[in-house]
Amino acid sequence: MKKILALAMLCCASLSALAQAKFGEKPKLVVGVVVDQMRWDYLDRYYDQFGNDGFKRLINQGFSCDNCLINYLPTVTAIGHTSAYTGSTPALHGICGNNFYIDGKKTYCTADDSEQTIGSNSTKGKMSPRNLLATTIGDQLRMHTDFRSKVVGVSYKDRAAILPAGRSANAAYWIDTKNLCFITSTYYMNELPQYVKDYNKVMAKNKDVQALGDTIGNSPLCGTVTTDMAIAALKGEKLGQGEATDMLCVSYSQTDVIGHKWGTRGKMTDEAYLTLDRDLARLLKALDEQVGPGNYLLFLTADHGAAHNNQYMKYHKMNGGKWLSKDIREEAEAHVARELGATKPVIGDIMDYRFFLNHQSIAEQGLKAEKVKDCIINYLRTSPNAMFVADFEEISEASIPPLIRDRAIMGYHPRRSGDILLIPESGYYEFGPWSSPTGTTHGEWNPYDAHIPLLFYGWKVPQGATSREVHITDIAPTVCQLLHIQQPNACVGEAITEITK
């Protein structure tokens, strides 16, 4: 019996060695897939309803990291996409939200007025990755191959196409919701390739797409269109057909738009994920046909999860509710006026539970910024549904549980992240224009926002799963180690050895 066990272990070790990537070996193509607002438990919730060729294929034939967590705050789209591809966090890669401030100026994460739209007459292409301070997997791949590798990003959202692809990408395409076509920026090119023009003509003739108009993001059809464009890029750019490894970054955004409007439960969310499953199957089939089974390395993850709708929670007698930044702001301003004599607003903005002080206004009123900050913090600690409040500059010493404190530190960039951080009670979230009464949102440290799926599939990926804690920042170093290329230059993650060994 001992000899049989020893022989079995030797065979397993031999098979593992055969599967291990050797120096000089590379897949023809790397494919990154991000599903916007996908909670980890959706893999199980919809498992029995999935077909065999989409999510189930990745789960059953690939490797699942069942305890993948986001290790920073806040948990929002721009940061999640950036962190997955840089192996880093806002403290280092500088993308501190969908919107944030750079040296006092409010900035959309990918806005760039120095660029122009390519593909339509709108301003929706005035975008670039210039606010990104770190390299991505694609950037490292292109440098490693002396820029012979091609890297392309595709999504409904501009930020979800631009940030994953990186600063040196060949192209990034996103949907102009006004003109219902895929566009890009002069950052990448001066004219759309013919295959994009051809697909835009297909969209223009699609009656279902045209009927949706600028609400296309509310429909599962948005994912189908994204898949079609990704396949068009795969074929049009001949990705995986050259001597150097290429990369395709695909992000599905309709799941986020639908979640914000209809929440984590219900017919629309169900339809979104079952349609996405069929679209994934189509994408995998196209990859098999164009690149060949076993010739591409694919990972699938999410940029964040989502809380259950607060009314749903209350109905089932669980904690949860609205956190209203507008009311809190007015009350905090009134408190500063009473305590310090302020006659003008001292809070510039509140985003993702972060307070940005108006330092110019504070100085003009002859007030001390530190006293204003302390005054606001003292008030916020007494405000409804606030669990913890901290001065970002002193957060390492704050009386906050280490797990939350460490994530806040990893999300803090001193010139971009604001002055004060508030942590709401579990189940409470900010109720804003992006979240309907029946919908939901995200942004917090809690498992509903921070526990995300992570699946690897294809080239040199073993079949299996692990419950070991890994992080969104571990994706990039894992892919880079499999490719034997250097990690992105601000990477803080670690390669997942169950996959790379």
Secondary structure, DSSP 8 states (H G I E B T S, - for coil): -HHHHHHHHHHHHHHHHHHS--TT---SEEEEEEETT--TTHHHHTGGGS-TTTHHHHHHHSEEETTEE--SS---HHHHHHHHHHS--HHHH---SSEEEETTEEEETTB-TTS-EESSSSSTT-B-STT--S--HHHHHHHHTTT-S-EEEEESSHHHHHHHH-TT-SEEEEEETTTTEEEEETTT-SS--HHHHHHHHHHHH-HHHHHHGGGGGGSTHHHHHHHHHHHHHHHHTTTT-SSS-EEEEEEE-HHHHHHHHH-SSSHHHHHHHHHHHHHHHHHHHHHHHHT-TTSEEEEEE-S------HHHHHHTT-S-EEE-HHHHHHHHHHHHHHHH---S--EEEEETTEEEE-HHHHHHTT--HHHHHHHHHHHHTTSTTEEEEEEGGGGGGSSS-HHHHHHHHHT--TTTS-SEEEEE-TTEEE--TTS-TT-----SSSHHHHEE-EEEEETT--SEEE-S-EEGGGHHHHHHHHHT----TT------HHHH-
